[in-house]
Amino acid sequence: MTYDVAIVRQPLNALFDLKGSPAAIQNWAADVLPTLPERPNSRTGQASVELYHVGRNHWIARAPLEQEAELEKHLSPTNCPAEISIVRVSDTLTFFRVVGPQADEVMSIACPLDIHETEFGEETVTYTELFGLKALIMRCEDGFEFAVEQSFGDMAEDYLSRAVA
Amino acid sequence: MMLIPCPFCGKRNESEFIFGGAVGADRPDPNSVNDAEWVEYLTVAPNPLGPVQERWWHARGCSEWVTIWRDTRTHDIVEAPDDSE
């Protein structure tokens, strides 16, 4: 069976891993980041910067790669207070988009999560597994977007292409 | 297949978790127990017929450690028994 989807590998993004208490992170980075998403596994956005709440006291900031240097300058990971941790992780994740009328069916093959709109809305971002790999998944226009560890990028692409063939 | 309640993510598929072992007794003071008791603490994991307290790591999720009670007869996640500490 073939599926009516397109699988598109995304270019690198500027990614920063932030850990610490919400108040400390907000204090340090309020001027460059959107408001911290309070609900677990949700996201907020401001201009082209998005913030994902992926764990207890754990967020991922994402922006286009062109903004990496500017974000790093403002977040200043090497000078941040000891109670928070900011690490540039742009090179560690590869993003894919699965878009098209049957994107949800393909994602259901790949991951065990309930991705119906009532359970997995526009604002949901969560780590789950995708073909057994840890993956960050979310909705995007006309489908889903997910990220796996950079070194598993080719493997995830291969799995997906076999699933939809 | 179990749906394990993660305190951060809610109920998630068992396959997102890694089993962290049964919750054993607290570590005794090695100077106050005999050799047999020390070996028992080191090597014997709880293995009851019925509810057992276990640790699971949400490795392919939010990385939380979760402690649950699981009934070894039914594989159901259950409430802590009344006599549990």
Interface residues (C-beta under 8 A of the other chain):
Chain A: P40 N41 V54 G55 R56 H58 P112 L113 T126 Y127 T128 E129 G132 L133 K134 A135
Chain B: F8 C9 G10 R12 N13 S15 E16 A59 R60 G61 C62 S63 E64
